[in-house]
């Protein structure tokens, strides 16, 4: 195994958490053959230095106050995270409370006409909130 490939991988992991897929994409240009890279990634996972669970926790923690579950799930899928981990992480996510907080920070008042309602809906949709959640937020009631 090429010594600088391991050092490069550890350098990346020292800065932030990476999923196996992300790290493999970053390192594949520096590897001489795929077997060396796979063996390195296996070793990093075995030692606990490469953990998909920590990636999920980091992304959810960083994004949960600004974005909806759809946006977070999309970001995790882009990182190559398994669906079971994504579902488990988002199971306890309170999307309605987050949507209300994000909406209140941006707008604070309920829409008075169709144009304003559409604007607020587009904003919440761009943040990754689902249609049912957006409807509840724009109804203005505090009940779920």
ABEGO torsion letter per residue (X at the ends): XBAAAAAAAAAAAAABBBBAAAAAAAAAAABABAAAAAAAAAAAAAAGABBAAAAAAAAAAAAAAABBAAAAAAAAAAAGBBAAAAAAAAAABBAAAAAAAAAAAAAGBBBABAAAAAAAAAAAAAAGBBAAAAAAAAAGBABX
